[in-house]
Amino acid sequence: MKIKKILSVVFAALICMSCFALIAYADNAAGKVYISLEDFGDRDYLLEYCDEDEMAYLEQFGVIVPKTEVPIYAGESVAEAVVRFFEMNGIKYNAYGTPELNGGFYLVDISFTSGNEYVDSFGEGSITPDDDFMRYFSGWMVKLNNCFTSSGISCYEVDDGDIIEIQYTCSMGADLGYDFSVQSAAITGIVIDESYGTISPEFSEDIKEYTLTLNDGVNSVKLAVQNENYSSVVTYSANGTEYKFMRDIPVQDGTVITVKSEYYASDYPDYVPYLFDEDEITITVVKPAIKEPEEDGDTSFLGRIKAFFAKIGNFFKNIFSRISDFFSGLFNR
């Protein structure tokens, strides 16, 4: 009996220690991010360099894992969040370096299940023949807050609310909107849910000033822009505060949202980034005036009864007025 009691006490103590450890770990939580994994790489691009029978995985896998909420912790890199995402979804991976901040992490390939098929080591050069020239056409790229990273993803510290998209390319990024030959920061569209309001005028690259007419009850908005090249760095600012991609921006009548896009280039041999191109638009927020309710605008049951008797009263008032006018005219003859 004594042994059982001792074991019970030890077991309870271990449970308590585990709970305290979990609480301590949770205290470091920095928030959550949203990560997705997809393959929409353009196979036609590769067919310019090799025959179809030389290529593997001719069909795109599409959305492999949809946007998933992933917890993050203080001081972690984007790579650490991505590795946690893989573990959550049973995906094996091969990479160079380590995922810790500045660990030189480079994702080589992943293994996953698509339908009834187990896809083994899908990544750099998986589609094309084993050729030194062609193997670098295809592979994994990462979009952080709608901008392709210019360095390895372990170079970036992850932040609460970040949106991370892991995408497969068949043309070194050109099929994903990251074309090295297009050195442009041009903004090519505005994306905003119509539940927030209406943008006017219709978007044109020649127009740089827009108006957002808010729907009733809207006090904050999330918006994004489309770019000619998604390596451009885009910032959203309002009321002296800068906001990340798809974050809530508090708005009121007269708020001006400034969206700035910058494209940085670098040249051999130093490869020091410098501002090569930029674009900017402004969106002025307008809140429609609230209409005062009309006196007879009550549509409730009692309101309708009141309006009905008011109409009857006006009817008899008009009758009595006409009778009075008739006799008044008769007596004055």
C-alpha positions in Angstrom: 0.0 0.0 0.0 2.8 2.4 0.9 4.5 1.8 -2.5 1.2 2.5 -4.3 0.8 5.8 -2.3 4.4 6.8 -3.1 4.0 6.1 -6.8 0.7 8.1 -6.8 2.5 11.1 -5.2 5.4 10.8 -7.7 3.0 10.5 -10.6 1.0 13.6 -9.4 4.2 15.6 -9.0 5.2 14.7 -12.6 1.9 15.8 -13.9 2.2 19.1 -12.0 5.7 19.7 -13.3 4.5 19.0 -16.9 1.7 21.5 -16.5 4.1 24.2 -15.2 6.4 23.5 -18.1 3.6 23.9 -20.6 2.4 27.1 -18.9 6.0 28.5 -19.0 6.3 27.6 -22.7 2.9 29.2 -23.5 4.0 32.4 -21.7 6.6 32.9 -24.5 3.9 32.6 -27.2 4.2 35.5 -29.6 1.0 34.8 -31.5 0.1 32.9 -34.6 0.8 32.9 -38.4 -1.0 31.5 -41.4 0.9 29.2 -43.7 -0.1 27.4 -46.9 1.6 25.0 -49.3 0.8 24.8 -53.0 2.1 23.9 -56.4 0.8 25.9 -59.4 4.2 25.8 -61.2 3.9 26.3 -65.0 5.0 23.0 -66.6 4.7 24.5 -70.1 7.8 26.7 -69.4 9.9 23.6 -68.9 8.7 22.0 -72.1 10.7 24.6 -74.0 13.8 22.8 -72.7 12.9 19.2 -72.5 10.4 16.6 -73.9 7.3 15.7 -72.0 8.4 12.1 -71.6 11.5 13.3 -69.8 9.5 15.2 -67.1 7.9 13.9 -63.9 4.8 15.3 -62.2 3.2 16.8 -65.4 0.1 17.7 -63.4 0.1 20.4 -60.8 -0.6 19.3 -57.2 -2.5 22.6 -56.6 -3.2 23.3 -53.0 -1.3 20.7 -51.0 -2.2 22.2 -47.6 -4.6 25.1 -47.3 -3.9 28.1 -45.1 -3.3 26.8 -41.6 -3.0 28.6 -38.3 0.4 27.9 -36.7 1.6 29.1 -33.3 4.8 31.0 -33.0 7.1 31.9 -30.1 9.3 34.8 -29.3 12.6 35.1 -31.3 11.7 32.5 -33.9 12.5 32.7 -37.6 10.1 32.2 -40.4 11.9 28.9 -41.1 11.0 27.6 -37.6 7.3 28.4 -38.2 7.5 26.6 -41.5 9.1 23.5 -39.9 6.3 23.5 -37.3 3.8 23.7 -40.1 5.4 20.6 -41.8 5.3 18.7 -38.5 1.6 19.6 -37.9 0.7 18.2 -41.3 2.9 15.1 -41.4 5.2 16.4 -44.1 8.9 15.3 -44.2 11.5 17.7 -45.6 15.1 18.0 -46.6 17.0 21.2 -46.2 20.4 22.8 -45.9 21.3 24.7 -42.7 19.1 25.0 -39.6 15.8 26.7 -39.1 17.0 28.9 -36.2 17.3 32.7 -36.8 20.2 33.2 -39.3 20.7 29.4 -39.5 21.1 29.5 -43.3 17.9 27.3 -43.9 17.3 26.3 -47.5 14.3 24.0 -48.3 15.4 21.4 -50.9 12.4 19.1 -51.1 9.4 17.7 -49.2 7.5 14.4 -49.1 3.8 14.3 -48.8 0.6 12.4 -49.6 -1.6 13.7 -52.5 -4.8 11.7 -52.7 -3.7 8.1 -52.8 -0.2 8.9 -54.0 2.8 9.3 -51.8 5.1 12.0 -53.4 8.7 11.4 -52.3 11.3 14.2 -52.3 9.4 16.7 -54.4 11.4 19.9 -54.8 14.5 21.3 -56.6 14.8 19.7 -60.0 12.1 17.1 -59.3 10.3 17.7 -62.6 13.1 18.0 -65.1 15.9 15.6 -66.0 18.9 15.5 -63.7 20.8 18.2 -65.5 22.9 20.9 -63.9 21.4 23.6 -66.1 17.7 22.6 -65.7 17.5 21.5 -62.1 17.5 25.1 -60.8 14.5 26.1 -62.8 12.2 24.3 -60.4 12.0 24.4 -56.6 10.3 25.9 -53.5 9.9 29.7 -53.0 8.4 31.5 -50.0 6.2 34.5 -50.0 6.1 36.5 -46.8 3.2 38.9 -46.5 2.7 38.9 -50.3 6.4 39.5 -51.0 8.9 36.9 -52.1 11.9 36.8 -49.7 15.2 37.9 -51.1 17.1 35.9 -48.6 16.7 32.5 -46.9 13.6 32.4 -44.6 15.8 31.8 -41.5 17.0 35.4 -42.0 13.5 36.8 -41.1 12.1 36.9 -37.6 8.4 35.8 -37.7 5.7 38.2 -36.4 2.2 37.7 -35.2 -0.3 37.7 -38.1 2.3 37.0 -40.8 1.0 35.2 -43.9 3.5 32.7 -45.3 2.9 31.0 -48.7 5.2 28.1 -49.7 4.9 27.9 -53.5 6.5 25.6 -56.2 8.0 27.2 -59.3 9.0 25.8 -62.6 10.7 28.9 -63.9 12.8 30.3 -61.1 9.8 32.4 -59.9 8.6 33.9 -63.2 5.4 31.7 -63.1 4.6 33.0 -59.6 5.0 36.7 -60.3 8.7 37.0 -59.4 10.4 37.6 -62.8 14.0 38.7 -62.6 13.7 40.4 -66.0 10.8 42.6 -64.8 12.4 45.2 -62.6 9.2 47.0 -61.7 7.5 48.2 -58.5 4.3 48.9 -60.4 1.0 48.5 -58.5 -1.5 46.8 -60.8 -4.6 46.5 -58.7 -6.3 47.0 -55.4 -7.8 44.0 -53.5 -10.4 44.8 -50.8 -13.5 42.8 -49.6 -16.7 44.5 -50.7 -18.0 44.1 -47.2 -15.8 47.0 -46.2 -17.0 49.4 -48.9 -16.5 50.5 -52.5 -13.3 51.8 -54.2 -13.6 54.4 -56.9 -12.7 55.2 -59.6 -12.0 51.8 -61.2 -8.4 50.9 -60.9 -6.0 52.1 -63.6 -2.2 52.3 -63.4 -2.4 55.9 -64.5 -4.6 56.9 -61.5 -2.9 57.4 -58.2 -5.7 58.7 -56.0 -8.7 56.7 -55.0 -11.7 57.0 -52.6 -13.0 54.2 -50.4 -16.7 54.8 -49.4 -17.3 52.7 -46.3 -20.3 50.6 -45.6 -22.3 51.3 -42.4 -20.6 50.2 -39.2 -17.1 49.8 -40.7 -14.3 51.2 -38.5 -11.3 49.3 -39.8 -10.3 47.7 -43.1 -7.9 45.1 -44.5 -6.6 45.6 -48.0 -3.8 44.5 -50.4 -2.4 45.5 -53.7 -1.4 43.5 -56.7 2.1 44.0 -58.1 3.8 43.5 -61.5 6.7 41.9 -59.6 6.1 40.3 -56.2 9.6 40.9 -55.0 8.6 44.5 -54.5 8.4 45.7 -50.8 5.0 47.1 -50.1 4.0 49.2 -47.1 0.6 50.4 -45.9 0.4 53.5 -43.7 -2.3 55.7 -42.2 -2.4 58.3 -39.5 1.4 58.1 -39.1 1.4 54.3 -38.4 2.7 51.6 -40.8 0.7 48.4 -41.1 1.7 45.0 -42.5 -0.1 43.1 -45.3 -3.7 42.3 -44.5 -3.6 43.9 -41.0 -6.6 45.9 -39.6 -6.2 49.6 -40.4 -8.4 51.8 -38.2 -10.3 54.3 -40.3 -12.7 57.2 -40.0 -14.0 59.8 -42.3 -11.1 61.5 -44.0 -8.4 58.9 -43.2 -5.8 58.7 -46.0 -4.2 55.3 -46.6 -0.9 55.5 -48.5 0.3 52.3 -50.2 4.0 52.4 -51.3 5.7 49.8 -53.5 9.5 49.7 -53.8 11.7 47.5 -56.0 15.3 47.0 -55.0 18.0 45.8 -57.5 21.6 44.8 -57.0 24.5 44.6 -59.4 27.6 42.4 -59.8 30.1 42.1 -58.0 28.9 43.8 -54.8 25.2 42.9 -55.0 24.4 45.8 -52.6 20.6 46.5 -52.9 19.5 49.9 -54.1 16.1 51.4 -54.9 15.5 50.9 -58.6 11.8 51.7 -59.0 8.9 52.8 -56.9 5.1 53.4 -57.1 2.6 54.9 -54.7 -1.2 55.3 -54.5 -3.4 57.0 -51.9 -6.9 55.9 -50.8 -9.1 58.5 -49.0 -11.8 57.1 -46.7 -15.3 58.5 -46.9 -18.0 57.7 -44.4 -21.5 58.4 -45.8 -23.6 60.8 -43.7 -26.1 59.1 -41.4 -29.7 59.9 -42.5 -32.0 61.1 -39.8 -35.1 58.8 -39.5 -38.3 60.4 -40.9 -41.2 61.0 -38.5 -43.3 58.3 -40.1 -40.5 55.9 -40.7 -41.4 53.6 -37.8 -42.2 50.2 -39.4 -43.1 48.5 -36.1 -46.7 47.3 -35.5 -47.5 50.2 -33.3 -45.8 52.6 -35.7 -48.0 51.3 -38.6 -51.1 51.7 -36.5 -50.1 55.2 -35.6 -49.5 56.0 -39.2 -52.9 54.5 -40.2 -54.9 56.6 -37.8 -52.9 59.7 -38.7 -54.0 59.1 -42.3 -57.6 58.7 -41.2 -57.3 61.9 -39.2 -55.9 63.8 -42.1 -58.7 62.5 -44.3 -61.5 63.7 -42.0 -59.6 66.9 -41.5 -59.6 67.5 -45.2 -63.4 66.7 -45.4 -64.3 69.0 -42.5 -62.1 71.7 -44.1 -64.0 71.4 -47.4 -67.4 71.4 -45.6 -66.4 74.5 -43.7 -65.2 76.2 -46.8 -68.6 75.4 -48.5 -70.8 76.8 -45.8 -68.5 79.8 -45.3 -68.9 80.6 -49.0 -72.6 80.0 -48.8 -73.2 82.4 -45.9 -71.0 85.1 -47.4 -73.0 85.3 -50.6 
